[in-house]
Amino acid sequence: MTTIQADIEARLAAAEPEVEVLLAEVVGGGTVRLFIDHPAGVSHELCARVTQHLAPLRATHALEVSSPGRKRPLSKPDHYRRFLGRRARIRTRHPIGTGNGAAPNRSVTGELVGAGEDEVTVASGGGVVAIPYADIKRSNLVGD
């Protein structure tokens, strides 16, 4: 988890305890892109409230707040557990082998088949591969 994500989660914990921060990332130098979820769904009103709660952050960054959409980001072990059986694309910090004899790659797309405390297991076209969470750069669900 990034420092900016931890800061945002701490700021929202009291004000909007049911809001889950799925991913917070700095893009384009000064913009923070924030994907949130809520048990009742994400409305424009909720995005506006979250934006207001993050006023101190808006003093130094542009802020984009939105729902996760179909390509929902996965950034925590619980996210992977919740979506076992679904397809995801995982991009890693270092090339990993998929066990099919192909050259190691930084991207694996396949079905999420396991999610432990330290790694996620993905069944791809070339076999099953375990990827440590610490090695994941970015991950999201993909269409079936």
PERANOR-V365243 format. One record per helix or strand of 3 or more residues. SS is the DSSP state (alpha for helix, beta for strand). FROM is the first residue (numbers start at 1). TO is the last residue. If there is no record, write none. Layout:
<<SS FROM TO> <SS FROM TO>>
This chain:
<<alpha 3 15> <beta 20 27> <beta 31 37> <alpha 44 53> <alpha 55 58> <beta 62 67> <alpha 77 82> <beta 87 96> <beta 105 115> <beta 119 124> <beta 127 132> <alpha 133 135> <beta 136 141>>
